[in-house]
Amino acid sequence: MKTSIKLVLIYFLMQLAGALVSGTLYAVYVYWATGTLEEGRVETWVVAPATLLGFLFMTLYLWKKRY
């Protein structure tokens, strides 16, 4: 039970890390490409990469810990 709770909390942290990384990178890209930072544009296009990065981070963590 302790291990499952730990893994769920780590999963939440990995999803948050994925959102922060992809949000930052996409905001920089939008600013570089258009010259302005449009929040609506960044918010709508960052959801899918954030989820995928969260899955990738969690997979790498589990692989590193040999689960």
N, C-alpha and C positions, 0 to 999 in steps of 0.2 A: 504494500500500500504506500509506503514511504517513497519507493522508487517511482511509482506512477505519478504521484503528486509532484515530485521533483521534475519529472519529464514534462508534465503539463506546464509547469511554471517556466521551464527552459524553452518550451515551444512558444509560449507567449512572448518571451524576451526575444526569441529569434524572429518572430513576426514583426515586433517593434523595430528591431534592428534592420530588417528588410525594408520596412517603410521609411525609416530614416535615411538609409543609403540611397534607395531609388528616388525618394522625394528630393533629396539634395542634388543628386546627379541630374535628374530631369529638370529641376528648376534652373540649374546652371546652363543646361542645354537650351532651354526656352529663352533665357536671358541672352545667351550668346547668339542664337539664331534670329530672334526678333528685336532685340534691343530693349524690350520691356518685360516685366515679370507679371504675367497674367495668372492670377491665382486659380481662376476657374479652369483654365486650360491645363495647368499642372495637376490639379486635384482629379480631374476626370481621366487623365492618361496615366497616372501613377499607380492606380489600384492593381492592375494585373502584374506589372513588374515587381511591385512590393510583395505580393503574395508568392510569386515564383521565387524571389530571393529569400523569403522566409522559409520556404520549403527546402531550398538549396542549403541554407545555413543550418537548418535542423538535420538534414541528411548528412552533412559534413560533420556535425557534432556527434551524431550517433555512430557514424563510421569511425571517427577518431576514438570514441570511447568503447568501441567494439560491442555495441548492443546488437 
